[in-house]
Amino acid sequence: MSQQYIGTKQLTAWPESKDGVQGYGVRYADGYTSWSPKGPFEAAYRPMGDVKHLTAEQQAVVGEHVQLNDQLIKLGLLIDSPAYKQLSLAEQMRLASQRVAAGELLRIIATRIAEFGGDA
């Protein structure tokens, strides 16, 4: 039986062309390297900056911040779209509450990152 998957992994990547196609060289945590075309790579991954100086736990916090910020941007786009106005008032209120809560969580995570000397 097939099912849908969503993944989360941290990797190192650098711009690299292959056969004239723009993309990224990719190195996974286990040392495996591969290449990915630019479009699919950028759709799947968000940059975290240079976090090598941080512990694995601190890197995970930075990753959480990056992912939550991406989700918050997408939520804002939904709320600002015509589709939002087609939703029930109750669903609009839930989404607005979710936006506020996610924004507060993002601020808390940013404070944690600032405390250990990372960039948020």
N, C-alpha and C positions, 0 to 999 in steps of 0.2 A: 504494500500500500504506500502510495506517495503522500507526502505532506509538505507544507511550506516550512521554511527555516529562516531564522534571522540570526546573524552572527555578530559576535563581538570578539575582536582580537586586536592586539597591539603588534605593530610591525614597523620596520624601518623601510623607507622608500626614497628614491631619488629619480629625478627626471631622466628618462633614457628612451631613445628612439630605437626602433627595430624594423628593419626593412623599410625605412622611410616613414614609419607610423609613430606618432608621438605616444609616449606611454611612460611607465614607471618600472624601474628595477625594484624588486621587492625582496626583502630578507625577513623571514619569519623567526620567531624566538628560538626555534630548534635549529636554526642555521640554514634551512632550506631557502634557496633563492629561486625566483622566477621573474617573469615579466608580465605586465598587465597593460592593455590599451588604456589611454588616458580617460576616455568617457566612463567605462565601467568602473575603473579604479576610483575616480573622483565621485561617482555616485555612491560608492560603498564605504569610503573612508574619509575622515575629517582630520586635518592636520592638528597636531598637538604641540608643535614647536620642538625645540631641542630640550628634552627632559632627561637625557642620559645621566645628568648629575643628581637626579632625585632617586630616592629609594623606589622599589617596585610598588609599595603601598602609596607613596606620594604620586607616582605616575598614574596609578589607578584613579586617584582623586582628580587629577588633571583630566584624564579621559572621561570621567563622569561629568565634569564641567563642560567639556567640549560637546558631548552627546546631548546633555540637557539643554545647552544653548541652542543646538541645532533643532531639537524638538520644540523649543519655545519659539524660535523663528517660524517654523512650519505652522505651529498653532496660531501665531499672529496672522500669518497669511490666510489661514482658514477663516479666522474671525473677521478679517477685513474683506472677505470675498462675498459675492452675491449668494453663494451656497449657504452661508451662515444665516442669512435672513430667511431662508426657506425652512430652517430648523424650528422646532417648537420653542417657545419661550423658556420652558424648563431646561431643554438641552443647551440653549444659548447661555443660560445662567450657569449650568455646570461647566461649560467650556470657559466662561469668564472666570469662574472660581479656580479652575485648573490652571489658567494663565497666571493668576495672582499667586497661587501656591508654588507653581514652578519657578516664578520669578523670585520668590522668597528663598526657595531652596538654592537657586543659582547664586544668590547673594551670600548665603551661608557657606557654600562650597568655595566661592571666591575668597572669602575671609580666611578659610582654612588654608587655601593655597598661598595666600599672602603671608600667613604666619610661618609656613615652612620655606618661604623664599622662592616660590614658583611664580610663573606668570599666568594670570587668568584673564 
